[in-house]
Amino acid sequence: MKPTFTLLLALTILTSGCASPTSVPATPTRIEPDTATSTSVPPETDSTPENAIPTETAFPSKEIWLPPLASSFSWQLSEEVNTEFDAAIFDLDAFETETSLISRLHSEGKKAFCYISVGSWEDWRPDAETFPSEIIGKDYEGWKGEKWLDIRQIDQLAPIMRARLDMCAEKGFDGIEPDNMDLHWADTGFDISYEDQLAYNIWLAEEAHARGLSIGQKNAEDQTIDLLPYSDWGLTEDCFVGEWCEEMLPLIEVGKPVFSAEYTDEISYEEFIADICPKAETLGFYVFLKNRNLDEYRAECP
């Protein structure tokens, strides 16, 4: 049986938001962000590690937009983007989305989140050749043209991921969707531990915050408590079908929304309405139904 959230939150506060998943506390290796981090729950740091990487990009201080619990959400990464959905937030591809579209969404009072894969190499991306070969691992099964990354090598990934975050900020995005942030579960070809993944996820959060961008926790449900001071919202896939949504509840308890995608290759629209929607309402999640290729199709609860 899991302890109550009250106890977890108390322990999180007492330990500066970095509880270990094991009985022996783990201190992830950290590389400092480009600029001072501004987040809803600022993490405390003791020192600057020796392997901190200097930056050539400095963004002016910007208030981070944090989505409220009642936010609605649209997620589309393929086909021409449909912005007619009644949603407060549109989650869109970093490379494919034009600045003009983000400006139009802002003029309509909407927000835009920037999708980037932080844990896989994608052979079609314009920056694909900048990834050192030694950090590219096994094929990402089921996704043609993708391979896993050795996220332990933050010093090698930092220039690439910082450039992507810079692009998101420069285009005017309001937040970051970091895909593939749970490689400690995957057959990557690398010996990636929970602590390795946690260190990378915290580094990414601090980098996003330094640019005035919120950042989500994408799946990685076993790290919810450890990432609670750093993540500003959550995004899940198949959590209702997989029966693990409650692992994300700590986010809701501290006022951070969770957006949940369920997929048509797992459940029908009728099952979604009858079974998933009532459960999502109970948990306080915003749930929606998508095709797995994340095209225009989108269904939400009545």
C-alpha positions in Angstrom: 0.0 0.0 0.0 1.3 3.4 -0.9 1.6 6.2 1.8 -0.9 9.0 1.5 0.0 12.1 -0.6 0.1 14.3 2.5 3.0 12.3 3.9 4.7 12.1 0.5 4.5 15.9 0.1 5.8 16.5 3.6 8.7 14.2 2.9 9.3 15.9 -0.4 9.5 19.4 1.2 11.7 18.2 4.0 14.2 16.7 1.5 14.1 19.6 -1.0 11.9 17.7 -3.4 14.3 14.9 -4.3 13.2 11.7 -2.6 14.9 8.5 -3.7 13.0 5.6 -5.1 15.1 3.2 -3.0 16.0 3.1 0.6 19.4 4.7 -0.2 19.1 8.3 -1.2 20.4 9.1 -4.7 22.0 12.4 -5.6 21.8 12.8 -9.4 24.8 14.3 -11.2 23.7 17.8 -12.4 24.7 20.2 -15.1 23.6 23.7 -14.4 21.1 25.4 -16.6 22.0 28.3 -19.0 20.4 31.0 -16.8 18.8 31.2 -13.4 15.8 28.9 -13.0 12.4 30.3 -12.3 9.8 27.7 -11.5 6.6 27.3 -9.5 8.5 25.3 -6.8 12.2 26.4 -7.0 14.6 23.5 -6.3 17.5 24.2 -4.0 21.0 23.6 -5.1 24.1 23.2 -3.0 26.9 23.8 -5.5 27.9 24.2 -9.1 29.2 20.8 -10.4 32.6 20.7 -12.1 31.1 19.6 -15.4 28.8 22.6 -15.8 28.6 23.6 -19.4 28.9 27.3 -20.3 26.3 28.8 -22.7 26.4 31.2 -25.6 22.6 31.9 -25.3 21.1 33.9 -22.5 17.4 34.6 -22.4 16.0 37.5 -20.5 13.9 36.8 -17.4 10.4 35.8 -18.4 7.5 34.7 -16.3 6.6 31.1 -16.9 3.0 30.4 -17.8 1.7 27.6 -15.7 -1.5 25.9 -16.9 -4.4 25.8 -14.4 -6.0 22.6 -13.4 -9.1 23.1 -15.6 -7.1 23.6 -18.8 -8.2 21.9 -22.0 -5.7 20.4 -24.4 -5.2 19.5 -28.0 -2.3 17.4 -29.3 -1.4 17.1 -32.9 2.0 16.2 -34.4 1.1 15.2 -38.0 -1.0 16.6 -40.9 -2.1 20.2 -41.1 -2.8 21.5 -37.6 -6.4 22.0 -36.8 -6.6 25.0 -34.5 -10.4 25.1 -34.4 -10.7 22.7 -31.5 -12.1 24.3 -28.3 -8.9 24.0 -26.4 -6.8 26.3 -24.3 -3.5 24.6 -25.1 -2.1 23.2 -28.4 0.8 20.8 -28.2 2.7 21.0 -31.5 5.9 19.8 -33.2 8.9 22.0 -32.5 10.4 21.8 -36.0 7.2 21.8 -38.1 5.3 24.6 -36.4 5.8 28.1 -37.8 6.1 31.1 -35.6 3.1 32.7 -37.3 0.8 29.8 -36.1 2.0 30.3 -32.5 1.4 34.1 -32.8 -2.1 33.4 -34.1 -2.9 31.1 -31.2 -1.7 33.7 -28.8 -3.9 36.4 -30.5 -6.8 34.1 -29.8 -5.9 33.7 -26.1 -4.5 30.2 -26.5 -1.2 28.7 -25.5 1.3 26.5 -27.4 3.5 23.6 -26.1 6.6 22.5 -28.0 7.1 18.8 -28.7 10.7 17.5 -28.8 12.0 14.0 -28.3 14.6 14.2 -25.6 15.4 10.5 -25.5 15.5 9.4 -29.1 17.4 10.2 -32.3 15.1 10.9 -35.2 16.8 10.5 -38.6 14.5 13.0 -40.4 15.2 16.0 -38.1 17.4 18.8 -39.5 19.8 18.5 -36.5 20.1 14.7 -36.8 23.8 14.9 -38.0 24.8 16.8 -34.8 24.3 13.8 -32.6 27.6 12.0 -31.8 27.4 8.3 -33.1 28.5 7.0 -29.7 25.4 8.2 -28.0 23.0 6.6 -30.5 21.7 3.2 -29.4 19.3 0.5 -30.5 16.4 1.0 -32.8 13.2 2.3 -31.1 11.0 -0.6 -31.9 7.7 0.4 -33.6 9.0 3.8 -34.7 10.8 3.8 -38.1 13.9 6.1 -38.2 14.2 6.4 -34.4 16.9 5.1 -32.1 17.4 5.5 -28.4 19.9 8.0 -27.0 22.4 7.5 -24.2 20.9 10.2 -21.9 23.7 9.5 -19.3 25.9 11.7 -21.6 24.4 15.0 -20.7 27.6 16.9 -21.6 27.2 15.6 -25.2 23.5 16.1 -25.4 23.4 19.5 -23.8 24.4 21.6 -26.9 21.8 19.8 -29.0 18.9 19.9 -26.5 19.7 23.5 -25.6 19.5 24.5 -29.3 16.1 22.8 -29.5 14.9 24.6 -26.4 16.2 27.9 -27.8 14.2 27.3 -30.9 11.1 26.6 -28.9 11.6 29.8 -26.9 12.4 31.9 -30.0 9.3 30.7 -31.8 7.2 31.8 -28.9 6.1 28.5 -27.4 4.9 28.6 -23.8 6.0 25.1 -22.6 7.9 22.0 -23.5 6.6 18.4 -24.0 9.7 16.2 -23.5 9.0 12.9 -25.2 10.9 9.7 -24.2 11.9 10.7 -20.7 11.7 7.2 -19.2 14.5 5.3 -20.9 15.4 3.4 -17.7 12.6 1.0 -18.7 13.6 0.6 -22.4 16.0 -1.7 -24.2 18.3 1.1 -25.3 21.6 -0.6 -25.6 22.8 1.4 -22.7 22.8 0.7 -18.9 20.6 3.6 -17.9 19.5 3.6 -14.3 16.6 5.4 -12.5 19.1 7.9 -11.2 20.6 8.6 -14.6 17.1 9.3 -16.0 16.2 11.5 -13.0 19.3 13.6 -13.4 18.6 14.1 -17.1 14.9 15.0 -16.4 15.8 17.5 -13.8 18.5 19.1 -16.0 15.9 19.4 -18.8 13.4 21.0 -16.5 15.9 23.6 -15.3 16.9 24.4 -18.9 13.3 24.9 -19.9 12.6 27.1 -16.9 15.7 29.2 -17.6 14.1 30.1 -20.9 10.7 31.0 -19.4 9.1 27.8 -20.5 7.0 25.4 -18.5 7.8 21.7 -18.9 5.6 18.6 -18.6 6.2 15.2 -17.1 5.6 12.8 -20.0 4.6 9.4 -18.6 7.6 8.3 -16.4 5.1 7.7 -13.7 7.6 6.1 -11.3 9.4 9.4 -11.1 6.4 11.6 -10.2 7.4 12.3 -6.6 11.0 13.0 -7.4 10.0 15.3 -10.3 7.2 17.1 -8.5 9.2 20.2 -7.7 10.4 20.5 -11.3 7.4 19.4 -13.5 4.6 22.0 -14.2 2.0 19.6 -15.7 1.7 16.0 -16.8 1.0 14.2 -20.0 0.1 10.5 -20.1 -0.4 7.9 -22.8 -2.6 4.8 -22.2 -2.7 5.4 -18.4 -6.4 4.4 -18.1 -6.0 1.3 -20.3 -2.8 0.5 -18.5 -4.3 1.2 -15.0 -1.5 3.4 -13.7 -3.1 6.9 -13.8 -3.1 7.2 -10.0 0.7 7.3 -10.1 0.3 10.9 -11.5 -2.1 12.1 -8.9 0.5 13.9 -6.8 0.6 16.5 -9.7 -3.1 17.1 -9.3 -2.8 17.4 -5.5 -0.5 20.3 -5.8 -2.5 22.1 -8.5 -0.7 20.9 -11.6 -2.9 19.5 -14.4 -2.6 16.1 -16.0 -3.6 15.7 -19.7 -4.3 12.1 -20.6 -4.3 10.6 -24.1 -6.0 7.3 -24.8 -5.7 5.7 -28.2 -8.1 4.3 -30.8 -6.0 1.2 -31.3 -6.7 0.2 -27.7 -10.3 1.3 -27.1 -13.3 2.4 -29.2 -15.0 5.8 -28.9 -18.0 4.2 -27.2 -15.7 2.6 -24.6 -13.9 5.9 -24.1 -17.1 7.7 -23.4 -18.6 5.0 -21.2 -15.5 3.8 -19.2 -12.7 6.3 -19.4 -14.5 9.7 -19.1 -16.1 8.9 -15.7 -12.7 7.7 -14.3 -11.0 10.8 -15.6 -13.6 13.1 -14.0 -13.0 11.3 -10.7 -9.2 11.9 -10.8 -9.5 15.4 -12.2 -7.6 14.6 -15.4 -8.3 16.1 -18.8 -8.7 13.0 -21.0 -9.0 12.8 -24.8 -9.0 10.1 -27.5 -6.5 10.2 -30.3 -5.1 8.0 -33.2 -1.6 6.9 -32.2 -0.1 8.8 -35.1 -1.4 12.0 -33.5 -3.1 13.3 -36.6 -6.1 15.6 -36.5 -8.5 13.2 -35.0 -9.5 14.1 -31.5 -12.5 13.2 -29.2 -13.1 14.5 -25.8 -15.6 13.7 -23.0 -19.1 15.3 -23.2 
